[in-house]
Amino acid sequence: DPARVARALALPALPPGWAETFA
């Protein structure tokens, strides 16, 4: 699933504090 691979590769590139967006 190309979309899943793209998501997995993008996760480590997110800046610190991205989780607060979902809090």
Helices and strands as residue ranges (DSSP letters): H 2-10, G 11-13, G 18-21
